[in-house]
């Protein structure tokens, strides 16, 4: 399944987004725990991460049908779109739920930043897991 790309206008990438990775090697193949990139307004954080070479799991292709792209927004919650009821229902399925839990496919960059996101070391792909 392909990734849902945001429909942002051709805005320049000006919003600083830092991805803090608890297990960077599994996400990037490198041991660098933090990556900072600039994102365009309107892009969703999953798309920004993937374009930066950070392979966040996204079993549903970024359409809010699973919880595999679960992240923690540590800074800049007011710089991204608000969560929808559909996202809140899905994120509740993610392990390690916290107040700052979001699905990266649903977080559209709205403000000028900075935004800091933590990617947990674990990930659950509900599509690939065997039923209990």
N, CA, C and O atoms as CSV, one atom per row, in Angstrom:
chain,resi,resn,atom,element,x,y,z
A,1,UNK,N,N,0.845,-1.172,0.000
A,1,UNK,CA,C,0.000,0.000,0.000
A,1,UNK,C,C,0.891,1.235,0.000
A,1,UNK,O,O,1.865,1.296,0.749
A,2,UNK,N,N,0.569,2.209,-0.824
A,2,UNK,CA,C,1.355,3.424,-0.919
A,2,UNK,C,C,1.041,4.397,0.196
A,2,UNK,O,O,0.024,4.276,0.879
A,3,UNK,N,N,1.911,5.347,0.370
A,3,UNK,CA,C,1.755,6.363,1.399
A,3,UNK,C,C,0.827,7.466,0.917
A,3,UNK,O,O,0.929,7.929,-0.219
A,4,UNK,N,N,-0.071,7.877,1.785
A,4,UNK,CA,C,-0.923,9.031,1.496
A,4,UNK,C,C,-0.054,10.271,1.596
A,4,UNK,O,O,0.492,10.555,2.663
A,5,UNK,N,N,0.084,11.012,0.513
A,5,UNK,CA,C,0.853,12.246,0.547
A,5,UNK,C,C,-0.076,13.404,0.879
A,5,UNK,O,O,-1.233,13.432,0.458
A,6,UNK,N,N,0.446,14.356,1.637
A,6,UNK,CA,C,-0.356,15.524,1.985
A,6,UNK,C,C,-0.555,16.376,0.737
A,6,UNK,O,O,0.206,16.288,-0.226
A,7,UNK,N,N,-1.565,17.175,0.778
A,7,UNK,CA,C,-1.892,18.027,-0.359
A,7,UNK,C,C,-1.398,19.449,-0.145
A,7,UNK,O,O,-2.069,20.409,-0.523
A,8,UNK,N,N,-0.207,19.585,0.470
A,8,UNK,CA,C,0.298,20.929,0.729
A,8,UNK,C,C,0.678,21.635,-0.576
A,8,UNK,O,O,1.091,21.013,-1.554
A,9,UNK,N,N,0.523,22.935,-0.546
A,9,UNK,CA,C,0.924,23.753,-1.682
A,9,UNK,C,C,2.446,23.702,-1.731
A,9,UNK,O,O,3.069,23.239,-0.775
A,10,UNK,N,N,3.030,24.139,-2.759
A,10,UNK,CA,C,4.483,24.069,-2.910
A,10,UNK,C,C,5.206,25.038,-1.974
A,10,UNK,O,O,6.026,25.845,-2.412
A,11,UNK,N,N,4.895,24.947,-0.700
A,11,UNK,CA,C,5.549,25.789,0.286
A,11,UNK,C,C,6.989,25.325,0.480
A,11,UNK,O,O,7.283,24.136,0.361
A,12,UNK,N,N,7.879,26.254,0.776
A,12,UNK,CA,C,9.267,25.863,1.041
A,12,UNK,C,C,9.369,25.154,2.393
A,12,UNK,O,O,8.585,25.441,3.298
A,13,UNK,N,N,10.314,24.245,2.537
A,13,UNK,CA,C,10.498,23.555,3.820
A,13,UNK,C,C,11.194,24.474,4.832
A,13,UNK,O,O,12.418,24.605,4.828
A,14,UNK,N,N,10.396,25.105,5.694
A,14,UNK,CA,C,10.942,26.098,6.622
A,14,UNK,C,C,10.707,25.772,8.092
A,14,UNK,O,O,11.242,26.453,8.967
A,15,UNK,N,N,9.914,24.743,8.377
A,15,UNK,CA,C,9.544,24.438,9.757
A,15,UNK,C,C,10.505,23.374,10.315
A,15,UNK,O,O,10.539,22.251,9.812
A,16,UNK,N,N,11.289,23.723,11.355
A,16,UNK,CA,C,12.228,22.741,11.906
A,16,UNK,C,C,11.506,21.643,12.688
A,16,UNK,O,O,10.721,21.909,13.598
A,17,UNK,N,N,11.801,20.393,12.297
A,17,UNK,CA,C,11.233,19.219,12.953
A,17,UNK,C,C,12.396,18.318,13.364
A,17,UNK,O,O,13.211,17.921,12.530
A,18,UNK,N,N,12.464,18.000,14.656
A,18,UNK,CA,C,13.493,17.095,15.159
A,18,UNK,C,C,12.851,15.769,15.510
A,18,UNK,O,O,11.877,15.715,16.262
A,19,UNK,N,N,13.404,14.699,14.959
A,19,UNK,CA,C,12.967,13.345,15.267
A,19,UNK,C,C,13.984,12.732,16.214
A,19,UNK,O,O,15.156,12.589,15.865
A,20,UNK,N,N,13.537,12.367,17.420
A,20,UNK,CA,C,14.379,11.707,18.418
A,20,UNK,C,C,14.004,10.236,18.369
A,20,UNK,O,O,12.852,9.874,18.608
A,21,UNK,N,N,14.974,9.392,18.060
A,21,UNK,CA,C,14.694,7.972,17.861
A,21,UNK,C,C,15.288,7.147,18.990
A,21,UNK,O,O,16.488,7.214,19.253
A,22,UNK,N,N,14.450,6.374,19.653
A,22,UNK,CA,C,14.918,5.503,20.726
A,22,UNK,C,C,15.742,4.342,20.178
A,22,UNK,O,O,16.629,3.837,20.867
A,23,UNK,N,N,15.462,3.915,18.954
A,23,UNK,CA,C,16.221,2.845,18.299
A,23,UNK,C,C,16.555,3.309,16.881
A,23,UNK,O,O,15.957,2.836,15.915
A,24,UNK,N,N,17.509,4.233,16.756
A,24,UNK,CA,C,17.771,4.826,15.442
A,24,UNK,C,C,18.225,3.828,14.385
A,24,UNK,O,O,17.891,3.977,13.209
A,25,UNK,N,N,18.976,2.822,14.789
A,25,UNK,CA,C,19.506,1.877,13.807
A,25,UNK,C,C,18.385,1.133,13.077
A,25,UNK,O,O,18.479,0.899,11.872
A,26,UNK,N,N,17.332,0.764,13.798
A,26,UNK,CA,C,16.234,0.040,13.143
A,26,UNK,C,C,15.414,0.949,12.227
A,26,UNK,O,O,14.750,0.462,11.313
A,27,UNK,N,N,15.453,2.248,12.458
A,27,UNK,CA,C,14.677,3.186,11.646
A,27,UNK,C,C,15.454,3.770,10.478
A,27,UNK,O,O,14.873,4.119,9.450
A,28,UNK,N,N,16.787,3.876,10.640
A,28,UNK,CA,C,17.588,4.553,9.623
A,28,UNK,C,C,18.791,3.750,9.142
A,28,UNK,O,O,19.375,4.067,8.107
A,29,UNK,N,N,19.162,2.712,9.889
A,29,UNK,CA,C,20.373,1.971,9.565
A,29,UNK,C,C,21.619,2.640,10.105
A,29,UNK,O,O,22.735,2.179,9.864
A,30,UNK,N,N,21.427,3.735,10.840
A,30,UNK,CA,C,22.532,4.491,11.434
A,30,UNK,C,C,22.314,4.589,12.932
A,30,UNK,O,O,21.228,4.289,13.427
A,31,UNK,N,N,23.343,5.009,13.653
A,31,UNK,CA,C,23.240,5.122,15.106
A,31,UNK,C,C,22.995,6.548,15.588
A,31,UNK,O,O,23.049,6.799,16.791
A,32,UNK,N,N,22.730,7.472,14.699
A,32,UNK,CA,C,22.457,8.866,15.047
A,32,UNK,C,C,21.065,8.962,15.672
A,32,UNK,O,O,20.072,8.709,14.991
A,33,UNK,N,N,20.975,9.327,16.972
A,33,UNK,CA,C,19.671,9.299,17.660
A,33,UNK,C,C,18.729,10.451,17.330
A,33,UNK,O,O,17.536,10.366,17.621
A,34,UNK,N,N,19.238,11.527,16.728
A,34,UNK,CA,C,18.382,12.659,16.387
A,34,UNK,C,C,18.644,13.113,14.961
A,34,UNK,O,O,19.781,13.134,14.490
A,35,UNK,N,N,17.563,13.474,14.292
A,35,UNK,CA,C,17.652,14.039,12.949
A,35,UNK,C,C,16.751,15.266,12.926
A,35,UNK,O,O,15.585,15.189,13.313
A,36,UNK,N,N,17.285,16.392,12.476
A,36,UNK,CA,C,16.487,17.608,12.330
A,36,UNK,C,C,16.418,17.963,10.855
A,36,UNK,O,O,17.434,18.025,10.163
A,37,UNK,N,N,15.203,18.194,10.395
A,37,UNK,CA,C,14.961,18.567,9.007
A,37,UNK,C,C,13.976,19.730,8.986
A,37,UNK,O,O,13.355,20.043,10.002
A,38,UNK,N,N,13.836,20.358,7.844
A,38,UNK,CA,C,12.828,21.389,7.671
A,38,UNK,C,C,11.674,20.816,6.863
A,38,UNK,O,O,11.878,20.136,5.858
A,39,UNK,N,N,10.461,21.102,7.316
A,39,UNK,CA,C,9.252,20.587,6.668
A,39,UNK,C,C,8.444,21.735,6.080
A,39,UNK,O,O,8.463,22.843,6.617
A,40,UNK,N,N,7.743,21.485,4.995
A,40,UNK,CA,C,6.838,22.502,4.464
A,40,UNK,C,C,5.533,22.520,5.255
A,40,UNK,O,O,5.124,21.497,5.805
A,41,UNK,N,N,4.894,23.657,5.310
A,41,UNK,CA,C,3.574,23.740,5.928
A,41,UNK,C,C,2.626,22.811,5.185
A,41,UNK,O,O,2.634,22.756,3.955
A,42,UNK,N,N,1.811,22.083,5.937
A,42,UNK,CA,C,0.831,21.190,5.349
A,42,UNK,C,C,1.279,19.751,5.233
A,42,UNK,O,O,0.443,18.859,5.085
A,43,UNK,N,N,2.578,19.499,5.296
A,43,UNK,CA,C,3.065,18.111,5.219
A,43,UNK,C,C,2.748,17.400,6.521
A,43,UNK,O,O,2.751,18.019,7.585
A,44,UNK,N,N,2.471,16.093,6.446
A,44,UNK,CA,C,2.264,15.356,7.679
A,44,UNK,C,C,3.598,14.764,8.141
A,44,UNK,O,O,4.490,14.499,7.336
A,45,UNK,N,N,3.711,14.564,9.455
A,45,UNK,CA,C,4.992,14.169,10.038
A,45,UNK,C,C,5.493,12.828,9.526
A,45,UNK,O,O,6.704,12.628,9.433
A,46,UNK,N,N,4.607,11.909,9.193
A,46,UNK,CA,C,5.051,10.639,8.628
A,46,UNK,C,C,5.780,10.886,7.313
A,46,UNK,O,O,6.859,10.340,7.081
A,47,UNK,N,N,5.195,11.696,6.469
A,47,UNK,CA,C,5.787,12.031,5.179
A,47,UNK,C,C,7.147,12.709,5.364
A,47,UNK,O,O,8.100,12.397,4.650
A,48,UNK,N,N,7.235,13.624,6.310
A,48,UNK,CA,C,8.493,14.330,6.585
A,48,UNK,C,C,9.563,13.338,7.027
A,48,UNK,O,O,10.703,13.399,6.568
A,49,UNK,N,N,9.186,12.421,7.926
A,49,UNK,CA,C,10.136,11.425,8.420
A,49,UNK,C,C,10.629,10.528,7.291
A,49,UNK,O,O,11.833,10.313,7.150
A,50,UNK,N,N,9.713,10.007,6.490
A,50,UNK,CA,C,10.096,9.101,5.405
A,50,UNK,C,C,11.007,9.788,4.398
A,50,UNK,O,O,11.964,9.188,3.909
A,51,UNK,N,N,10.710,11.048,4.090
A,51,UNK,CA,C,11.556,11.784,3.152
A,51,UNK,C,C,12.940,12.057,3.725
A,51,UNK,O,O,13.889,12.296,2.978
A,52,UNK,N,N,13.059,12.021,5.072
A,52,UNK,CA,C,14.349,12.217,5.732
A,52,UNK,C,C,15.076,10.884,5.947
A,52,UNK,O,O,16.141,10.852,6.564
A,53,UNK,N,N,14.509,9.794,5.445
A,53,UNK,CA,C,15.148,8.495,5.591
A,53,UNK,C,C,14.857,7.800,6.902
A,53,UNK,O,O,15.569,6.872,7.286
A,54,UNK,N,N,13.806,8.242,7.601
A,54,UNK,CA,C,13.400,7.631,8.872
A,54,UNK,C,C,12.185,6.764,8.577
A,54,UNK,O,O,11.104,7.277,8.290
A,55,UNK,N,N,12.362,5.466,8.646
A,55,UNK,CA,C,11.348,4.523,8.193
A,55,UNK,C,C,10.368,4.142,9.296
A,55,UNK,O,O,10.406,3.030,9.823
A,56,UNK,N,N,9.492,5.081,9.635
A,56,UNK,CA,C,8.431,4.805,10.592
A,56,UNK,C,C,7.459,3.818,9.959
A,56,UNK,O,O,7.060,3.985,8.806
A,57,UNK,N,N,7.079,2.789,10.713
A,57,UNK,CA,C,6.105,1.809,10.228
A,57,UNK,C,C,4.792,2.525,9.912
A,57,UNK,O,O,4.382,3.425,10.645
A,58,UNK,N,N,4.138,2.130,8.830
A,58,UNK,CA,C,2.847,2.713,8.449
A,58,UNK,C,C,2.078,1.695,7.613
A,58,UNK,O,O,1.943,1.821,6.396
A,59,UNK,N,N,1.587,0.696,8.311
A,59,UNK,CA,C,0.952,-0.450,7.659
A,59,UNK,C,C,-0.234,-0.065,6.780
A,59,UNK,O,O,-0.487,-0.719,5.768
A,60,UNK,N,N,-0.957,0.977,7.147
A,60,UNK,CA,C,-2.159,1.336,6.394
A,60,UNK,C,C,-1.885,2.347,5.291
A,60,UNK,O,O,-2.806,2.758,4.586
A,61,UNK,N,N,-0.640,2.747,5.135
A,61,UNK,CA,C,-0.327,3.726,4.097
A,61,UNK,C,C,-0.615,5.156,4.502
A,61,UNK,O,O,-0.654,6.049,3.656
A,62,UNK,N,N,-0.817,5.378,5.790
A,62,UNK,CA,C,-1.023,6.742,6.274
A,62,UNK,C,C,-2.445,7.247,6.145
A,62,UNK,O,O,-2.659,8.440,5.925
A,63,UNK,N,N,-3.421,6.363,6.279
A,63,UNK,CA,C,-4.818,6.780,6.151
A,63,UNK,C,C,-5.607,6.625,7.452
A,63,UNK,O,O,-6.837,6.580,7.426
A,64,UNK,N,N,-4.919,6.544,8.574
A,64,UNK,CA,C,-5.550,6.469,9.895
A,64,UNK,C,C,-6.382,5.197,10.066
A,64,UNK,O,O,-7.476,5.227,10.629
A,65,UNK,N,N,-5.842,4.076,9.570
A,65,UNK,CA,C,-6.550,2.806,9.701
A,65,UNK,C,C,-5.806,1.830,10.602
A,65,UNK,O,O,-6.228,0.683,10.753
A,66,UNK,N,N,-4.707,2.268,11.201
A,66,UNK,CA,C,-3.954,1.430,12.137
A,66,UNK,C,C,-3.258,2.358,13.136
A,66,UNK,O,O,-3.489,3.567,13.119
A,67,UNK,N,N,-2.423,1.813,13.989
A,67,UNK,CA,C,-1.711,2.658,14.959
A,67,UNK,C,C,-0.203,2.457,14.876
A,67,UNK,O,O,0.517,2.759,15.828
A,68,UNK,N,N,0.276,1.951,13.747
A,68,UNK,CA,C,1.700,1.618,13.650
A,68,UNK,C,C,2.624,2.819,13.557
A,68,UNK,O,O,3.820,2.683,13.818
A,69,UNK,N,N,2.120,3.981,13.197
A,69,UNK,CA,C,2.979,5.168,13.091
A,69,UNK,C,C,2.905,6.037,14.352
A,69,UNK,O,O,3.113,7.249,14.293
A,70,UNK,N,N,2.611,5.413,15.473
A,70,UNK,CA,C,2.485,6.082,16.770
A,70,UNK,C,C,3.787,6.787,17.147
A,70,UNK,O,O,4.869,6.207,17.062
A,71,UNK,N,N,3.664,8.045,17.563
A,71,UNK,CA,C,4.795,8.862,18.005
A,71,UNK,C,C,4.395,9.631,19.249
A,71,UNK,O,O,3.226,9.652,19.634
A,72,UNK,N,N,5.386,10.269,19.879
A,72,UNK,CA,C,5.137,11.203,20.979
A,72,UNK,C,C,5.566,12.590,20.516
A,72,UNK,O,O,6.700,12.770,20.073
A,73,UNK,N,N,4.680,13.564,20.614
A,73,UNK,CA,C,5.030,14.942,20.274
A,73,UNK,C,C,5.516,15.593,21.555
A,73,UNK,O,O,4.720,15.894,22.444
A,74,UNK,N,N,6.815,15.811,21.652
A,74,UNK,CA,C,7.416,16.352,22.868
A,74,UNK,C,C,7.434,17.871,22.899
A,74,UNK,O,O,7.486,18.477,23.970
A,75,UNK,N,N,7.391,18.477,21.735
A,75,UNK,CA,C,7.369,19.937,21.659
A,75,UNK,C,C,6.673,20.334,20.361
A,75,UNK,O,O,6.878,19.718,19.315
A,76,UNK,N,N,5.853,21.366,20.448
A,76,UNK,CA,C,5.211,21.872,19.246
A,76,UNK,C,C,3.837,21.295,18.960
A,76,UNK,O,O,3.387,21.311,17.815
A,77,UNK,N,N,3.161,20.783,19.989
A,77,UNK,CA,C,1.808,20.251,19.773
A,77,UNK,C,C,0.915,21.341,19.170
A,77,UNK,O,O,0.011,21.040,18.391
A,78,UNK,N,N,1.160,22.589,19.524
A,78,UNK,CA,C,0.370,23.693,18.984
A,78,UNK,C,C,0.815,24.090,17.569
A,78,UNK,O,O,0.245,25.004,16.973
A,79,UNK,N,N,1.813,23.415,17.044
A,79,UNK,CA,C,2.326,23.699,15.704
A,79,UNK,C,C,1.840,22.684,14.666
A,79,UNK,O,O,2.185,22.771,13.488
A,80,UNK,N,N,1.031,21.716,15.127
A,80,UNK,CA,C,0.494,20.692,14.234
A,80,UNK,C,C,-1.030,20.679,14.329
A,80,UNK,O,O,-1.612,21.259,15.247
A,81,UNK,N,N,-1.655,20.023,13.387
A,81,UNK,CA,C,-3.115,19.943,13.382
A,81,UNK,C,C,-3.615,19.215,14.620
A,81,UNK,O,O,-2.923,18.365,15.181
A,82,UNK,N,N,-4.830,19.561,15.037
A,82,UNK,CA,C,-5.447,18.899,16.186
A,82,UNK,C,C,-5.864,17.491,15.800
A,82,UNK,O,O,-6.139,17.210,14.633
A,83,UNK,N,N,-5.909,16.615,16.783
A,83,UNK,CA,C,-6.322,15.245,16.501
A,83,UNK,C,C,-7.825,15.199,16.237
A,83,UNK,O,O,-8.599,15.983,16.788
A,84,UNK,N,N,-8.206,14.272,15.393
A,84,UNK,CA,C,-9.614,14.059,15.087
A,84,UNK,C,C,-10.125,12.901,15.935
A,84,UNK,O,O,-9.344,12.193,16.570
A,85,UNK,N,N,-11.413,12.719,15.937
A,85,UNK,CA,C,-12.000,11.605,16.681
A,85,UNK,C,C,-11.501,10.269,16.128
A,85,UNK,O,O,-11.242,9.337,16.890
A,86,UNK,N,N,-11.367,10.178,14.810
A,86,UNK,CA,C,-10.871,8.948,14.188
A,86,UNK,C,C,-9.446,8.647,14.651
A,86,UNK,O,O,-9.117,7.499,14.949
A,87,UNK,N,N,-8.601,9.678,14.712
A,87,UNK,CA,C,-7.230,9.463,15.181
A,87,UNK,C,C,-7.219,9.048,16.647
A,87,UNK,O,O,-6.483,8.138,17.028
A,88,UNK,N,N,-8.022,9.701,17.461
A,88,UNK,CA,C,-8.067,9.362,18.884
A,88,UNK,C,C,-8.506,7.914,19.091
A,88,UNK,O,O,-7.989,7.229,19.973
A,89,UNK,N,N,-9.449,7.451,18.290
A,89,UNK,CA,C,-9.879,6.053,18.378
A,89,UNK,C,C,-8.738,5.108,18.019
A,89,UNK,O,O,-8.550,4.088,18.682
A,90,UNK,N,N,-7.984,5.430,16.989
A,90,UNK,CA,C,-6.878,4.570,16.545
A,90,UNK,C,C,-5.687,4.621,17.492
A,90,UNK,O,O,-5.097,3.583,17.792
A,91,UNK,N,N,-5.329,5.786,17.959
A,91,UNK,CA,C,-4.131,5.902,18.800
A,91,UNK,C,C,-4.318,5.167,20.117
A,91,UNK,O,O,-3.340,4.748,20.736
A,92,UNK,N,N,-5.565,5.005,20.554
A,92,UNK,CA,C,-5.832,4.240,21.780
A,92,UNK,C,C,-5.408,2.779,21.656
A,92,UNK,O,O,-5.220,2.105,22.668
A,93,UNK,N,N,-5.257,2.283,20.432
A,93,UNK,CA,C,-4.823,0.911,20.188
A,93,UNK,C,C,-3.308,0.747,20.293
A,93,UNK,O,O,-2.810,-0.378,20.347
A,94,UNK,N,N,-2.582,1.844,20.322
A,94,UNK,CA,C,-1.112,1.791,20.341
A,94,UNK,C,C,-0.601,1.470,21.739
A,94,UNK,O,O,-1.167,1.936,22.728
A,95,UNK,N,N,0.465,0.678,21.829
A,95,UNK,CA,C,1.070,0.427,23.143
A,95,UNK,C,C,1.776,1.688,23.646
A,95,UNK,O,O,2.212,2.523,22.853
A,96,UNK,N,N,1.882,1.816,24.958
A,96,UNK,CA,C,2.616,2.953,25.530
A,96,UNK,C,C,1.907,4.279,25.384
A,96,UNK,O,O,2.560,5.317,25.270
A,97,UNK,N,N,0.604,4.270,25.386
A,97,UNK,CA,C,-0.187,5.486,25.199
A,97,UNK,C,C,0.156,6.533,26.257
A,97,UNK,O,O,0.217,6.229,27.448
A,98,UNK,N,N,0.379,7.770,25.806
A,98,UNK,CA,C,0.649,8.904,26.691
A,98,UNK,C,C,-0.205,10.078,26.246
A,98,UNK,O,O,-0.846,10.032,25.196
A,99,UNK,N,N,-0.210,11.141,27.061
A,99,UNK,CA,C,-0.986,12.342,26.707
A,99,UNK,C,C,-0.535,12.947,25.387
A,99,UNK,O,O,-1.341,13.528,24.661
A,100,UNK,N,N,0.763,12.813,25.070
A,100,UNK,CA,C,1.308,13.419,23.859
A,100,UNK,C,C,1.392,12.425,22.698
A,100,UNK,O,O,2.100,12.672,21.721
A,101,UNK,N,N,0.675,11.307,22.799
A,101,UNK,CA,C,0.646,10.311,21.728
A,101,UNK,C,C,-0.146,10.837,20.541
A,101,UNK,O,O,-1.216,11.425,20.697
A,102,UNK,N,N,0.396,10.616,19.363
A,102,UNK,CA,C,-0.286,10.967,18.110
A,102,UNK,C,C,0.081,9.941,17.053
A,102,UNK,O,O,1.011,9.155,17.236
A,103,UNK,N,N,-0.642,9.950,15.960
A,103,UNK,CA,C,-0.287,9.165,14.788
A,103,UNK,C,C,0.394,10.117,13.813
A,103,UNK,O,O,-0.170,11.144,13.435
A,104,UNK,N,N,1.600,9.768,13.414
A,104,UNK,CA,C,2.374,10.697,12.585
A,104,UNK,C,C,1.705,10.967,11.237
A,104,UNK,O,O,1.935,12.017,10.637
A,105,UNK,N,N,0.884,10.039,10.757
A,105,UNK,CA,C,0.197,10.260,9.480
A,105,UNK,C,C,-0.911,11.297,9.585
A,105,UNK,O,O,-1.410,11.775,8.567
A,106,UNK,N,N,-1.296,11.648,10.797
A,106,UNK,CA,C,-2.401,12.587,10.999
A,106,UNK,C,C,-1.950,13.950,11.498
A,106,UNK,O,O,-2.782,14.836,11.692
A,107,UNK,N,N,-0.662,14.138,11.708
A,107,UNK,CA,C,-0.118,15.399,12.235
A,107,UNK,C,C,0.370,16.271,11.097
A,107,UNK,O,O,1.495,16.108,10.626
A,108,UNK,N,N,-0.457,17.188,10.656
A,108,UNK,CA,C,-0.063,18.117,9.602
A,108,UNK,C,C,0.633,19.322,10.217
A,108,UNK,O,O,0.165,19.879,11.211
A,109,UNK,N,N,1.747,19.720,9.626
A,109,UNK,CA,C,2.498,20.879,10.104
A,109,UNK,C,C,1.678,22.125,9.813
A,109,UNK,O,O,1.324,22.389,8.665
A,110,UNK,N,N,1.375,22.895,10.864
A,110,UNK,CA,C,0.531,24.085,10.724
A,110,UNK,C,C,1.248,25.379,11.106
A,110,UNK,O,O,0.941,26.439,10.560
A,111,UNK,N,N,2.210,25.300,12.047
A,111,UNK,CA,C,2.890,26.494,12.521
A,111,UNK,C,C,4.335,26.534,12.075
A,111,UNK,O,O,4.783,25.686,11.304
A,112,UNK,N,N,5.056,27.517,12.561
A,112,UNK,CA,C,6.448,27.741,12.156
A,112,UNK,C,C,7.451,26.939,12.977
A,112,UNK,O,O,8.656,27.031,12.744
A,113,UNK,N,N,6.956,26.140,13.952
A,113,UNK,CA,C,7.841,25.280,14.733
A,113,UNK,C,C,8.498,25.999,15.882
A,113,UNK,O,O,8.143,27.136,16.192
A,114,UNK,N,N,9.440,25.359,16.510
A,114,UNK,CA,C,9.962,24.027,16.207
A,114,UNK,C,C,9.048,22.921,16.721
A,114,UNK,O,O,8.225,23.126,17.613
A,115,UNK,N,N,9.220,21.752,16.133
A,115,UNK,CA,C,8.475,20.553,16.516
A,115,UNK,C,C,9.495,19.475,16.878
A,115,UNK,O,O,10.460,19.253,16.146
A,116,UNK,N,N,9.274,18.807,18.015
A,116,UNK,CA,C,10.150,17.712,18.435
A,116,UNK,C,C,9.278,16.476,18.637
A,116,UNK,O,O,8.293,16.504,19.374
A,117,UNK,N,N,9.663,15.395,17.968
A,117,UNK,CA,C,8.910,14.151,17.969
A,117,UNK,C,C,9.812,13.022,18.460
A,117,UNK,O,O,10.956,12.911,18.021
A,118,UNK,N,N,9.308,12.185,19.367
A,118,UNK,CA,C,10.038,10.988,19.803
A,118,UNK,C,C,9.388,9.773,19.149
A,118,UNK,O,O,8.170,9.599,19.184
A,119,UNK,N,N,10.235,8.945,18.557
A,119,UNK,CA,C,9.768,7.708,17.942
A,119,UNK,C,C,10.142,6.568,18.875
A,119,UNK,O,O,11.328,6.321,19.089
A,120,UNK,N,N,9.157,5.862,19.440
A,120,UNK,CA,C,9.447,4.795,20.387
A,120,UNK,C,C,10.245,3.655,19.749
A,120,UNK,O,O,10.188,3.444,18.537
A,121,UNK,N,N,10.979,2.933,20.574
A,121,UNK,CA,C,11.810,1.830,20.086
A,121,UNK,C,C,10.964,0.658,19.602
A,121,UNK,O,O,11.399,-0.101,18.736
A,122,UNK,N,N,9.772,0.504,20.144
A,122,UNK,CA,C,8.908,-0.609,19.747
A,122,UNK,C,C,7.903,-0.103,18.735
A,122,UNK,O,O,7.665,1.096,18.594
A,123,UNK,N,N,7.342,-1.033,18.057
A,123,UNK,CA,C,6.313,-0.697,17.087
A,123,UNK,C,C,5.432,-1.917,16.933
A,123,UNK,O,O,5.921,-3.047,16.957
A,124,UNK,N,N,4.164,-1.705,16.777
A,124,UNK,CA,C,3.244,-2.821,16.630
A,124,UNK,C,C,2.540,-2.702,15.302
A,124,UNK,O,O,1.819,-1.735,15.059
A,125,UNK,N,N,2.743,-3.667,14.450
A,125,UNK,CA,C,2.060,-3.691,13.174
A,125,UNK,C,C,0.886,-4.662,13.306
A,125,UNK,O,O,1.057,-5.875,13.181
A,126,UNK,N,N,-0.296,-4.123,13.559
A,126,UNK,CA,C,-1.486,-4.949,13.803
A,126,UNK,C,C,-1.838,-5.796,12.591
A,126,UNK,O,O,-2.457,-6.849,12.747
A,127,UNK,N,N,-1.474,-5.380,11.416
A,127,UNK,CA,C,-1.781,-6.133,10.208
A,127,UNK,C,C,-0.947,-7.398,10.136
A,127,UNK,O,O,-1.428,-8.422,9.653
A,128,UNK,N,N,0.298,-7.351,10.607
A,128,UNK,CA,C,1.209,-8.481,10.493
A,128,UNK,C,C,1.151,-9.411,11.706
A,128,UNK,O,O,1.594,-10.556,11.609
A,129,UNK,N,N,0.624,-8.962,12.832
A,129,UNK,CA,C,0.594,-9.794,14.019
A,129,UNK,C,C,-0.450,-10.901,13.909
A,129,UNK,O,O,-1.499,-10.732,13.289
A,130,UNK,N,N,-0.140,-12.016,14.515
A,130,UNK,CA,C,-1.093,-13.121,14.526
A,130,UNK,C,C,-2.180,-12.835,15.560
A,130,UNK,O,O,-1.905,-12.204,16.582
A,131,UNK,N,N,-3.403,-13.285,15.312
A,131,UNK,CA,C,-4.470,-13.076,16.296
A,131,UNK,C,C,-4.194,-13.854,17.566
A,131,UNK,O,O,-3.473,-14.851,17.538
A,132,UNK,N,N,-4.759,-13.411,18.682
A,132,UNK,CA,C,-4.538,-14.063,19.974
A,132,UNK,C,C,-5.311,-15.337,20.096
A,132,UNK,O,O,-5.236,-16.009,21.124
